[in-house]
Amino acid sequence: MARHRRLLSKRRPPPPAPPRHALRARGEGSRARFATCAVAFLTLACAPAASANADGYPTRPVTLVVPFPPGGTNNIMARAVADKLSQSLGVPVVVENRAGGAAGTIATRQFAKSAPDGYTLLLAYTSNLASGPNLFPDVGYDPRKDFAPIGLVASAPAVLVVHPSLRVHSVTDLIALMRKTGPTFQFASPGVGTVNHLAAELFAQKAGVKFTHIPYKSSGAAMTDLIGGHNLVQFTPIPVARGAIAGGLIRALAVTGLKRSPLLPDVPTVSESGLPGFEVSLRYGIVAPAGTPPAIIDKLNKELNAALATDEVKQRILSAGAEPVAGTPAEYAAVIDREEAMWGALIKSIGLKIEN
């Protein structure tokens, strides 16, 4: 018993309990260290994931919106590249027609609000990115700010045609006749504000002549009346006029591109026929909503250019009277800027406005 007491007396007393504020500080320090470690862990864990998401795009179907009803050249362009993009991207690229009216500006405004994730794209062209925003009041989008250009698809010139009864065989002859006739000279088009109508307005400005506009509801209707001699002059899409030209039913004076069309190699350009620098072409391209990650834009541009280089896509585009045009997003952005400025200036100068 005495020995047991001696052993107890040799034990050290327990250390005093730390003050309450020390315990609190120790706990806060532990939590701080834990938080720091957690942030570091999440940073390391999430960085590869974010990179993988960019590299792994796309993981589900992509929608390519055409802001017009089915049929027509816009559909041909969209489907020509969508099929090849489906193969190269490894997911379906689905063409979706949205009939919104107003030269495609209504459906384009809806598209501009889409998520910028690369899964909703737009087949854009001259009407909805250049002339439309200047023709219709408050279209609800800015062609330069609300879209991320991916790349051009094609450029499609028109052709200036006349009825054989009109005794003109060149652009120079036509200008001379228009000067002699004056403002009563009639120029037909597929409709007010269409690019073919605006081409006639630009032609008249550059030639220093005036005319009376005869609008139709479509290119087909205008062409039918031209063949019948009910109108005598118009700009029209090459595919619409090609058969009638070959059959001698109408006469082609010039094409509106800066170089001759492969579909009409013997027909000169307006530029080389008396109006140097004259160019009017419908330009088709693909855009994404503004804010789409650059890595996705670059990938889509690469695959689009690869598709345009294939013989299959080239032939589909050429058969529609257009020519494939590959390029960078920056080059397409410059085209959008230049065309919007050009058509905007023309539309303002003639005082043309259309109510939605």
C-alpha positions as CSV (number, residue, x, y, z in Angstrom):
1,M,0.0,0.0,0.0
2,A,2.8,2.5,0.9
3,R,4.6,1.5,-2.3
4,H,1.4,2.2,-4.3
5,R,1.2,5.7,-2.7
6,R,4.8,6.4,-3.7
7,L,4.1,5.5,-7.3
8,L,1.1,7.8,-7.4
9,S,3.1,10.6,-6.0
10,K,5.7,10.3,-8.7
11,R,3.1,10.7,-11.6
12,R,3.0,14.2,-13.2
13,P,-0.1,16.2,-12.8
14,P,-2.3,16.5,-15.9
15,P,-1.6,19.7,-17.9
16,P,-4.0,22.6,-17.3
17,A,-6.9,22.9,-19.8
18,P,-6.2,25.5,-22.4
19,P,-8.2,28.7,-22.3
20,R,-11.5,28.7,-24.2
21,H,-10.2,31.3,-26.7
22,A,-7.1,29.1,-27.5
23,L,-9.4,26.2,-28.4
24,R,-11.4,28.5,-30.7
25,A,-8.2,29.7,-32.4
26,R,-6.9,26.2,-32.9
27,G,-10.2,25.1,-34.4
28,E,-10.3,28.1,-36.7
29,G,-6.8,27.4,-37.8
30,S,-7.7,23.7,-38.6
31,R,-10.7,24.8,-40.6
32,A,-8.6,27.4,-42.5
33,R,-6.0,24.7,-43.4
34,F,-8.8,22.4,-44.5
35,A,-10.4,25.0,-46.7
36,T,-7.1,25.8,-48.3
37,C,-6.4,22.2,-49.0
38,A,-10.0,21.7,-50.3
39,V,-9.6,24.7,-52.7
40,A,-6.3,23.4,-54.0
41,F,-7.8,19.9,-54.5
42,L,-10.8,21.2,-56.3
43,T,-8.6,23.4,-58.5
44,L,-6.5,20.5,-59.5
45,A,-9.5,18.2,-60.0
46,C,-11.6,20.7,-62.0
47,A,-8.9,22.0,-64.3
48,P,-8.5,18.7,-66.2
49,A,-12.3,18.4,-66.3
50,A,-12.8,21.8,-67.9
51,S,-10.1,21.0,-70.5
52,A,-11.7,17.7,-71.2
53,N,-15.1,19.4,-71.8
54,A,-13.5,21.6,-74.4
55,D,-11.6,18.7,-76.0
56,G,-14.6,16.4,-75.9
57,Y,-17.1,18.7,-77.6
58,P,-19.6,17.8,-78.9
59,T,-21.2,15.1,-76.7
60,R,-24.8,15.4,-78.0
61,P,-26.6,16.5,-81.3
62,V,-25.9,19.9,-82.7
63,T,-28.8,22.0,-84.2
64,L,-28.2,24.1,-87.3
65,V,-31.0,26.6,-87.5
66,V,-32.1,27.8,-91.0
67,P,-34.3,31.0,-90.4
68,F,-36.5,30.2,-93.4
69,P,-39.1,27.6,-94.4
70,P,-37.9,24.3,-96.0
71,G,-36.7,24.6,-99.6
72,G,-34.5,27.1,-101.3
73,T,-30.8,27.8,-101.4
74,N,-30.4,28.3,-97.7
75,N,-31.6,24.8,-97.1
76,I,-29.2,23.4,-99.7
77,M,-26.2,25.2,-98.1
78,A,-27.2,24.0,-94.6
79,R,-27.7,20.4,-95.6
80,A,-24.6,20.3,-97.7
81,V,-22.3,21.0,-94.8
82,A,-24.5,19.5,-92.0
83,D,-24.1,16.0,-93.4
84,K,-20.3,16.2,-93.4
85,L,-20.1,17.9,-90.0
86,S,-22.2,15.0,-88.6
87,Q,-19.5,12.6,-89.8
88,S,-16.5,14.6,-88.6
89,L,-18.0,15.7,-85.2
90,G,-19.3,12.2,-84.5
91,V,-22.8,13.5,-83.5
92,P,-25.9,14.3,-85.6
93,V,-26.0,17.9,-86.9
94,V,-29.7,18.5,-87.3
95,V,-31.0,21.1,-89.7
96,E,-34.0,22.9,-88.2
97,N,-36.1,25.3,-90.2
98,R,-37.7,28.2,-88.4
99,A,-40.1,30.1,-90.5
100,G,-40.1,33.6,-88.9
101,G,-40.6,35.9,-91.8
102,A,-39.1,39.4,-92.3
103,A,-36.2,38.1,-94.4
104,G,-35.2,35.7,-91.6
105,T,-34.7,38.4,-89.0
106,I,-37.5,37.1,-86.6
107,A,-36.0,33.6,-86.4
108,T,-32.5,35.2,-86.1
109,R,-33.6,37.3,-83.2
110,Q,-34.8,34.1,-81.4
111,F,-31.5,32.4,-82.2
112,A,-29.5,35.2,-80.7
113,K,-30.9,34.3,-77.3
114,S,-29.6,30.7,-77.5
115,A,-27.1,29.3,-75.0
116,P,-23.5,30.0,-76.2
117,D,-22.4,26.3,-75.8
118,G,-21.9,25.3,-79.4
119,Y,-25.0,23.1,-79.6
120,T,-27.2,25.7,-81.5
121,L,-25.8,27.2,-84.7
122,L,-27.3,29.5,-87.4
123,L,-27.1,29.4,-91.2
124,A,-26.7,33.1,-91.7
125,Y,-26.7,35.0,-95.0
126,T,-26.8,38.4,-96.5
127,S,-30.5,39.0,-95.8
128,N,-30.5,38.4,-92.1
129,L,-27.1,39.8,-91.2
130,A,-26.7,42.7,-93.7
131,S,-29.8,44.0,-95.5
132,G,-32.5,42.9,-93.0
133,P,-31.2,44.8,-90.0
134,N,-31.3,48.0,-92.1
135,L,-34.7,47.3,-93.7
136,F,-36.8,46.3,-90.7
137,P,-37.2,48.6,-87.6
138,D,-35.8,47.2,-84.4
139,V,-34.8,43.7,-85.4
140,G,-33.6,43.0,-81.9
141,Y,-30.0,42.0,-82.6
142,D,-26.7,43.5,-83.7
143,P,-25.0,41.5,-86.5
144,R,-21.6,42.5,-85.2
145,K,-22.1,42.0,-81.5
146,D,-24.6,39.2,-81.0
147,F,-23.0,36.5,-83.0
148,A,-19.7,34.6,-83.0
149,P,-18.7,34.0,-86.7
150,I,-17.5,30.4,-87.4
151,G,-16.9,30.6,-91.1
152,L,-18.2,31.3,-94.6
153,V,-19.9,28.5,-96.5
154,A,-20.5,29.9,-100.0
155,S,-20.9,33.0,-102.2
156,A,-23.7,33.1,-104.8
157,P,-23.8,35.8,-107.5
158,A,-27.0,36.6,-109.5
159,V,-27.3,37.1,-113.2
160,L,-28.7,40.1,-115.1
161,V,-31.2,38.9,-117.7
162,V,-33.5,40.5,-120.3
163,H,-36.3,39.3,-122.5
164,P,-35.0,38.7,-126.1
165,S,-37.4,41.4,-127.4
166,L,-35.3,44.0,-125.6
167,R,-32.7,45.0,-128.1
168,V,-29.8,45.1,-125.7
169,H,-26.8,42.7,-125.7
170,S,-24.6,44.1,-123.0
171,V,-24.6,46.1,-119.8
172,T,-23.5,49.2,-121.8
173,D,-26.5,48.8,-124.1
174,L,-28.8,48.5,-121.1
175,I,-27.5,51.6,-119.4
176,A,-27.9,53.6,-122.7
177,L,-31.5,52.4,-123.0
178,M,-32.3,53.3,-119.4
179,R,-30.8,56.8,-119.8
180,K,-32.9,57.3,-122.9
181,T,-36.1,55.9,-121.4
182,G,-35.8,57.6,-118.0
183,P,-37.6,56.8,-114.7
184,T,-40.4,54.9,-116.5
185,F,-38.0,52.1,-117.4
186,Q,-39.2,49.0,-115.5
187,F,-37.0,46.6,-113.4
188,A,-38.5,43.5,-111.9
189,S,-37.4,41.7,-108.8
190,P,-38.6,38.8,-106.5
191,G,-39.8,41.4,-103.9
192,V,-39.2,44.7,-102.2
193,G,-36.0,44.6,-100.2
194,T,-34.7,41.3,-101.6
195,V,-31.0,41.3,-102.6
196,N,-32.1,41.2,-106.2
197,H,-34.1,44.4,-105.8
198,L,-31.2,46.0,-103.9
199,A,-28.9,44.9,-106.8
200,A,-31.0,46.8,-109.2
201,E,-30.9,49.9,-106.9
202,L,-27.1,49.6,-106.7
203,F,-26.8,49.2,-110.4
204,A,-28.9,52.3,-111.0
205,Q,-26.9,54.4,-108.6
206,K,-23.5,53.4,-110.1
207,A,-24.8,53.9,-113.7
208,G,-26.5,57.2,-112.9
209,V,-30.0,56.0,-114.1
210,K,-33.5,55.6,-112.6
211,F,-36.2,53.0,-113.0
212,T,-39.6,51.9,-111.8
213,H,-39.5,48.8,-109.5
214,I,-41.9,45.9,-110.3
215,P,-41.9,43.6,-107.3
216,Y,-43.1,40.0,-107.4
217,K,-43.7,37.4,-104.7
218,S,-40.8,35.1,-105.6
219,S,-38.0,34.5,-108.1
220,G,-40.0,31.8,-109.8
221,A,-43.0,34.1,-110.4
222,A,-40.8,36.9,-111.7
223,M,-39.0,34.5,-114.0
224,T,-42.2,33.1,-115.4
225,D,-43.3,36.6,-116.4
226,L,-39.9,37.5,-117.8
227,I,-40.1,34.4,-120.1
228,G,-43.6,35.5,-121.1
229,G,-42.5,39.0,-121.9
230,H,-44.6,40.7,-119.1
231,N,-41.4,42.1,-117.6
232,L,-38.2,42.7,-119.5
233,V,-35.3,43.1,-117.1
234,Q,-34.3,41.6,-113.7
235,F,-31.5,40.3,-111.5
236,T,-32.2,36.7,-110.6
237,P,-30.5,33.7,-109.0
238,I,-28.4,31.8,-111.6
239,P,-30.1,28.4,-111.0
240,V,-33.6,30.0,-111.5
241,A,-32.5,31.4,-114.9
242,R,-30.0,28.9,-116.2
243,G,-32.4,26.6,-118.0
244,A,-34.2,29.5,-119.7
245,I,-30.9,31.0,-120.8
246,A,-29.7,27.7,-122.3
247,G,-33.1,27.4,-124.1
248,G,-32.8,30.9,-125.6
249,L,-36.0,32.1,-123.8
250,I,-34.1,34.9,-122.1
251,R,-30.7,36.6,-122.6
252,A,-28.0,36.8,-120.0
253,L,-26.1,40.1,-120.0
254,A,-23.8,39.7,-117.0
255,V,-23.2,38.0,-113.6
256,T,-22.9,40.0,-110.4
257,G,-19.8,38.4,-108.9
258,L,-16.3,39.8,-109.3
259,K,-15.4,36.7,-111.4
260,R,-17.4,34.7,-113.9
261,S,-19.6,31.9,-112.7
262,P,-18.6,28.3,-113.5
263,L,-22.3,27.7,-114.4
264,L,-22.2,30.5,-117.0
265,P,-18.6,30.7,-118.1
266,D,-19.3,32.7,-121.3
267,V,-21.2,35.4,-119.5
268,P,-19.1,38.4,-118.4
269,T,-19.4,40.1,-115.0
270,V,-21.1,43.5,-114.5
271,S,-17.7,44.8,-113.3
272,E,-15.9,44.0,-116.6
273,S,-18.9,45.2,-118.7
274,G,-19.0,48.9,-117.8
275,L,-19.4,49.3,-114.0
276,P,-16.0,48.5,-112.5
277,G,-16.1,47.2,-108.9
278,F,-19.8,46.3,-109.1
279,E,-20.4,43.2,-107.0
280,V,-23.5,41.7,-105.5
281,S,-23.4,38.2,-104.1
282,L,-25.4,36.3,-101.5
283,R,-23.0,35.1,-98.9
284,Y,-23.8,32.2,-96.6
285,G,-22.0,31.3,-93.4
286,I,-22.4,29.7,-90.0
287,V,-22.5,31.7,-86.7
288,A,-22.9,30.8,-83.0
289,P,-24.3,33.0,-80.3
290,A,-21.9,35.5,-78.9
291,G,-20.0,34.2,-75.9
292,T,-19.4,30.7,-77.4
293,P,-16.0,29.5,-76.2
294,P,-13.2,30.2,-78.7
295,A,-12.0,26.5,-78.5
296,I,-15.4,25.4,-79.8
297,I,-15.5,28.1,-82.5
298,D,-12.0,27.0,-83.7
299,K,-13.0,23.3,-83.8
300,L,-16.2,24.0,-85.8
301,N,-14.2,26.3,-88.2
302,K,-11.7,23.5,-88.8
303,E,-14.3,20.9,-89.5
304,L,-16.4,23.3,-91.7
305,N,-13.3,24.1,-93.9
306,A,-12.6,20.4,-94.1
307,A,-16.1,19.7,-95.3
308,L,-15.9,22.5,-97.9
309,A,-12.8,20.9,-99.3
310,T,-14.6,17.7,-100.2
311,D,-15.7,17.0,-103.7
312,E,-19.2,16.0,-102.5
313,V,-19.9,19.3,-100.7
314,K,-18.3,21.4,-103.6
315,Q,-20.6,19.8,-106.1
316,R,-23.7,20.3,-104.0
317,I,-22.9,24.0,-103.6
318,L,-21.9,24.5,-107.2
319,S,-25.1,23.0,-108.4
320,A,-27.0,25.6,-106.4
321,G,-25.3,28.4,-108.4
322,A,-22.8,29.2,-105.6
323,E,-19.1,28.7,-104.9
324,P,-17.6,27.2,-101.8
325,V,-15.7,29.8,-99.7
326,A,-13.5,28.6,-96.8
327,G,-11.9,30.9,-94.4
328,T,-11.3,31.9,-90.8
329,P,-13.8,33.3,-88.2
330,A,-12.0,36.7,-88.5
331,E,-12.4,36.8,-92.2
332,Y,-16.1,36.0,-91.9
333,A,-16.5,38.8,-89.3
334,A,-14.9,41.2,-91.8
335,V,-17.4,40.1,-94.5
336,I,-20.4,40.7,-92.1
337,D,-19.1,44.1,-91.2
338,R,-18.4,45.1,-94.9
339,E,-21.8,43.9,-96.2
340,E,-23.8,45.4,-93.4
341,A,-22.1,48.8,-94.0
342,M,-22.6,48.6,-97.8
343,W,-26.3,47.6,-97.8
344,G,-27.0,49.9,-94.9
345,A,-25.6,52.9,-96.8
346,L,-27.6,52.0,-100.0
347,I,-30.9,51.4,-98.1
348,K,-30.5,54.7,-96.3
349,S,-29.7,56.6,-99.5
350,I,-33.0,55.4,-101.2
351,G,-35.0,55.8,-98.0
352,L,-36.3,52.2,-98.0
353,K,-38.0,50.8,-94.9
354,I,-40.3,47.8,-94.5
355,E,-42.7,47.3,-91.6
356,N,-42.3,43.9,-89.9
